[in-house]
Amino acid sequence: MRLRRCTYCESQVDVDAGPHIHDPKECQDCGDVLLASSFPRHPSSLDGRRHQCARCIRLARDVEAVQEHVLDQGERKRENDLLREHGYAWRIGKDRDLILLSPSGTWVDRSRALIEVGERSDEPQWVETHPLDEW
């Protein structure tokens, strides 16, 4: 018998006896009181359910996805600005798709262009050294 304290009702509960369910249950994020079935399953929780309702979990994932998208767009803009500074240009190809032209006017892959720009950049390149090389 393994006992744990339920933070909702403050009683000692035998974990091995099965889930200790309070229905309805309050969401820790939004504070709404909902049926226990509105909370996704979570095996490590005392009642077998998460502390956040499905709506709050979905909202948190959506917010995280938007933040990640904004960061990706910012990174892509910085990379495109760097390529433009080094003479690369985006053009519309024959099939109406975007192609990247090198300063010499030849088609180049975006990832390859970023590597070339990094090699030509005035920024110091990170070099891995072994601690014994400094002696």
matplotlib code that plots the C-alpha trace (Angstrom):
import matplotlib.pyplot as plt

x = [0.0, 1.4, -0.2, -0.2, -1.9, -4.6, -4.1, -7.8, -9.4, -6.4, -6.9, -4.4, -5.1, -3.9, -2.3, -2.5, -6.3, -6.9, -7.6, -8.9, -11.3, -13.1, -15.9, -16.3, -12.7, -11.1, -8.6, -5.4, -4.9, -8.3, -10.1, -13.2, -14.9, -15.5, -16.2, -13.2, -13.7, -12.7, -9.1, -6.8, -5.5, -2.2, -0.9, 1.3, -1.5, -3.3, -6.7, -5.3, -6.1, -4.0, -4.4, -5.2, -8.3, -8.1, -9.0, -6.1, -3.6, -4.7, -4.5, -0.9, 0.1, -1.4, 0.4, 3.7, 3.3, 2.6, 5.7, 7.8, 6.5, 7.3, 10.8, 11.3, 10.1, 12.5, 15.4, 14.5, 14.3, 17.8, 19.2, 17.6, 19.0, 22.4, 22.2, 21.1, 24.0, 26.4, 24.8, 22.3, 18.8, 15.5, 13.8, 10.7, 11.7, 10.1, 7.7, 6.6, 8.7, 11.3, 14.9, 18.0, 20.7, 24.3, 26.2, 27.4, 23.8, 23.8, 21.1, 22.2, 20.6, 19.6, 21.5, 24.6, 24.4, 24.2, 27.3, 29.2, 28.2, 29.3, 32.7, 33.1, 31.7, 34.0, 32.5, 35.0, 34.3, 34.0, 36.9, 36.9, 40.1, 41.3, 42.2, 45.7, 46.3, 46.5, 49.6]
y = [0.0, 3.4, 6.5, 9.9, 13.1, 14.4, 18.1, 18.7, 17.0, 16.8, 13.1, 10.2, 8.0, 4.5, 4.8, 1.0, 1.0, 2.8, 6.4, 8.8, 10.9, 14.2, 14.9, 17.8, 18.9, 22.4, 23.3, 24.7, 27.1, 28.6, 27.8, 26.3, 23.5, 20.7, 17.0, 14.8, 13.5, 17.0, 16.4, 14.1, 11.0, 11.1, 8.0, 9.7, 11.9, 10.6, 10.7, 9.5, 12.8, 15.9, 19.1, 21.2, 20.8, 19.7, 23.2, 24.8, 22.2, 22.8, 26.6, 26.3, 24.1, 26.6, 29.5, 27.6, 26.8, 30.4, 31.5, 28.9, 30.1, 33.7, 32.8, 30.7, 33.7, 36.0, 33.6, 33.2, 37.0, 37.4, 34.7, 36.3, 39.7, 38.2, 36.6, 39.9, 41.7, 39.2, 39.7, 36.8, 37.4, 35.6, 35.4, 33.8, 30.7, 29.3, 27.2, 30.2, 28.9, 31.0, 30.3, 31.8, 33.3, 33.6, 36.9, 35.4, 34.8, 31.0, 29.0, 28.0, 26.0, 28.1, 25.9, 25.9, 29.7, 30.1, 27.9, 30.0, 33.2, 31.8, 30.9, 34.4, 36.2, 38.5, 36.9, 34.7, 31.0, 28.7, 26.2, 23.2, 22.9, 20.2, 21.5, 20.0, 22.1, 25.2, 24.0]
z = [0.0, -1.1, 0.3, -1.2, -0.1, -2.4, -2.9, -3.6, -0.6, 1.6, 2.4, 2.3, -0.7, -1.5, -5.0, -5.6, -5.1, -8.4, -9.4, -6.8, -8.9, -7.9, -10.3, -11.2, -11.2, -11.4, -14.1, -12.6, -15.6, -16.4, -13.1, -14.8, -13.0, -15.5, -15.6, -15.1, -18.6, -19.9, -18.5, -20.6, -19.0, -17.1, -15.4, -12.9, -11.5, -8.4, -10.1, -13.5, -15.2, -16.0, -13.9, -17.0, -19.1, -22.7, -23.9, -21.9, -23.1, -26.7, -26.3, -24.8, -27.8, -30.2, -28.6, -28.6, -32.3, -33.2, -31.2, -33.0, -36.4, -35.6, -34.5, -37.7, -39.8, -38.0, -38.6, -42.3, -42.7, -41.1, -43.4, -46.5, -45.5, -45.1, -48.5, -50.1, -48.5, -50.2, -53.6, -53.8, -55.2, -55.2, -58.7, -60.1, -62.2, -65.4, -63.4, -61.2, -58.3, -56.4, -57.2, -55.6, -57.8, -56.8, -57.3, -60.6, -61.7, -61.4, -59.6, -56.1, -53.3, -50.3, -47.8, -49.9, -50.3, -46.5, -46.1, -48.7, -47.0, -43.7, -45.1, -46.6, -43.6, -41.5, -38.4, -36.5, -37.1, -34.1, -34.0, -31.8, -29.8, -27.4, -23.9, -24.3, -27.4, -25.3, -23.4]

ax = plt.figure().add_subplot(projection="3d")
ax.plot(x, y, z, "-o")
ax.set_aspect("equal")
plt.show()
